[in-house]
Amino acid sequence: METRNLRKERVGVVMSNKMEKSIVVAVKRKVKHPIYGKYVNKTTKFVAHDDKNECSIGDTVSIMETRPLSKTKRWRLVEILEKVK
């Protein structure tokens, strides 16, 4: 039997935790401008599932791709890498 494809993982910062069992994670990446060649910071926001409601705003977290859990949730919390002080 074949193994499953590896799911995508991202590391980002929690921007919002106001929803029940959900967090918004901002993931930064650098993209090269097609004409000027300068690297520009781009931010993508992902809605992720936080089953235990343990994240707070400013935490650095790791999220993993999963099956669709709602209209916008396709990611789940894997671990909290760094708690905010």
HELIX and SHEET records of a PDB file:
SHEET    1   A 6 GLU A   9  SER A  16  0                                        
SHEET    2   A 6 SER A  22  LYS A  32 -1                                        
SHEET    3   A 6 TYR A  39  HIS A  49 -1                                        
SHEET    4   A 6 TRP A  75  GLU A  82  1                                        
SHEET    5   A 6 THR A  60  GLU A  65 -1                                        
SHEET    6   A 6 GLU A   9  SER A  16 -1                                        
END                                                                             
